[in-house]
């Protein structure tokens, strides 16, 4: 270990904040924001205004930036994914999941590394009969991210269905006048998030000794079936609810 008088292992923590910004191309204020939001871990602090950072900090900042600006993921979703990856999965499980991801790249489960197609939020809202306020409230829930480029506000085309679906729900009567709002979507997001977290842990345990090709095939074919299961179970719950009303 190579450490100086302040006790910092310079081999493990070779970068100051200035170096971190230069290597990632991310401004100091944004790095501090990522740290405050729990997206990037704290560095090795030697004083209130001085810290040292490792190569893993560089990699994490680049990953967050990529997910936010290239994949259009909201910070809430990024933080949840990173926390799960760091706390739940063992190094060997993360390695296997990385191999599975590479095999599924470009499929419906794992998009390609290319920047996704985008759509202008205001145009999408007009077509769907949704106000911009509604779109902003859905974004605030962390269900998609809105990015500004060239004076236009964009979302990933893969997320457009949320605004379109909200427009359809309003058309059949789920309106603000009747007390409904995008905030109601939070209960579904919370339920699906909790369910998926448990599912991801279960899958990681069950496929940890499985060849990556087999695990990728099972996920690609099985996830649509799970989606159908959830839809039918939800409908069955509704039937049972009204049957019990007498």
N, C-alpha and C positions, 0 to 999 in steps of 0.2 A: 504494500500500500504506500502510495506517495501522498503525504499530507503536509500542509504547511502549518504555520503557527496557530491558525484558527480552527484546526482539526478537520479540515475538509479533505476528503480523499479525491485528489484532482484527477486520478485515473477514472474514477466512477462518476464524478461530477465536474467535468472539464469546462462547462459553459456558464458564463454570466448571462443576465437577461439580454444584454446587447447582442451577444453571440447567438442566443436563442432566436432573437428577431431576425438576425441576418441569415441564419440557416433555414428558417421556415418562411421568411417573407411576410411574417405576421407582425403588425404593430404591437408595441409594448402594451398599450391599453387593452388590446384584444386578448393578449396572452393573460394579463391580469384578470380579465373578465372570465376567461375559460377556467382559470384557477378558482375564482370566487364561485363559479357555478358548479364546481366539482367535476368538470370535464377533463381537467389536467391536474395531476397531483402537485402538491407544494414541492418546492425545491429544498435544498439543504440551506437553511437560513443561518447566516453568521451575524446578522444584525437586523434591525427592523426594515431597513431599506436595501439589504444586500443578501442575495441568495445565489446558489450554484445549482446547475441543472445537468442532467445526464442525457445520453443518447435516447433513452426511452421517452424523455420529455419531448425531444425533437420529433420522434415518430408519432407520439400521441397528438401533438399539435397539428402535424400534417394530416393525420387521419381525421381529426375533428373538422379541419378546414375542408377536406375533400368531401366528407359526408354532408357538411352544411352547404357548400357552394357548388359542388358537382353533382351530388345525389339529391339535393334539396330536402334533406332531412331536418326537421326542427330540433333545436337543442335539447328539448325535453326527451325526445326519442333517442337522441345520441347518448345522452347521459344514462338513460335506463339501460341501453344496450351495453355500454362500456362497463357499468357497474355489474351487470350480470356476468359479462365475460371475465372480469377481473376477480369476482368474488365466488362465483359458482363453479366455473369450469377449471379443471386441473390443466397443467401445461400439456399433458398428453391428449386430453380431450380437445383443447383448443387447436392442437396440431391436426387432429383428425378432422375437426370441423373446417379448418382451413383447406384441407385436401378435398373435402366434400364440396366446399364452396367453389373451388377451381373447376370441379367437374360439372357443376350446375351453372357456371357462368354463361350468360346469354339465354338461359331458360326463364320460365315465368317466375321461378323462386328466387333466382339470383340474376339481377340485370347485368349486362356487360359493363365493362369499366368505362364505357363512353358516357359523355354527358347526356342526360335524358332529354327527350323532346320536351318543350315547354309550351305553355299557353298563357296568354295575357289574362290576368284575373278579371279585369273589368269587362272584357269581351265575353268571357265565360259566364260571368254573373248575369249579363244582359240576356244571353241565350237561355240560361237556366231559370230566369225570373227570380233571381236571388239578389238581395242588396249587398253592396260592398261591406256594410257593417256585419252582415251575417258571415261573409267570407273571412273577415278579419277575426271574428269571434271563434270560428272554427280553427283558424290558424293559432290563436292564443291558447286553445286547448292542447296544442302540440300534435294535431292530426295531420298537418302538412306545413311546409315552410313557404313563405312568400319572399321572393328575392327581387330586388330592384336593379334593373339594368337599362341604361340608356333612357331613363325617365319612365320606363314601363315596369309594372309589377307582374311578376311571372310566378307560376307554380309548375311543377312537373306534370306533364300530361297524364301520367299514371295516377295522379291524385285528383284529377278533374272530376272523377266520378262522385267524390264527396259533395262537391258543390251541386252537381247535377241531381244527386239523390235528395239533397236537402230541398232543392226546388220542387221535386216530385212530391215530397212529404208535405210541403206547404200547399201544393195544388190540391191535395186530398183533404186538407183541413188542419194540418199541424202548423198553425200560424201563431204569430205573436199576440194577435188579438184574443186568442184562446189560451194564452199562457205558455205556449211552447217557444223555445228558443234554441240556438245551437248549443247552449250550455247543457241541454239534456243529453247530448251525445256523449258527454263525459262518462255516464254510467256504463255505456257499452264499451268505451275505450278501457275503462278501469277493469271491467270484467274480462275482456279479451286479453289484456295485458297480464293479469294474474293467471289466467288459463295458459297463455303461451309460455310464461315463465316456468310453470310446472311441467308443461309439455317438453320444453327445451331441456330441462334437467333430466327428465325421464329418458328422452331420446339419447342424450349424451351418455347416460349410464348404460343403456341397452346396446348401443352401437359401438361402444368404445373398443371392443375387440373384433369388430367387423371390418372387412375390407372397405375402403372408401368408395369404390365403385358400387358395391352392394348398398351401402348407406345412401348414396346419392340417388340410386334408382328407387329405393323405397320412399325417400322423401318426395321426389318428383311425382311419383304415382299416388302416394298416400295422402299428401296434403289436400288435393281437391276432394278426396273422399271424406276427410275430416271436416272440411268446409260444409259438405252436404249433410254430414251427421249433425253439426251444430245447427244448421238451418232447420232440419226436421225435428230435432229435439226442442228447439224454441217453439215451433208450431205445436208440437205435442203438449208442451207446458201450457200454452194458451188454451188448447182444447180441454185439458184437464181442469184448468182454472174455471172455465165457464160451465163445465159439467158439474163441478162441485158447488156451483151457485144454486143448483136445484132447478 
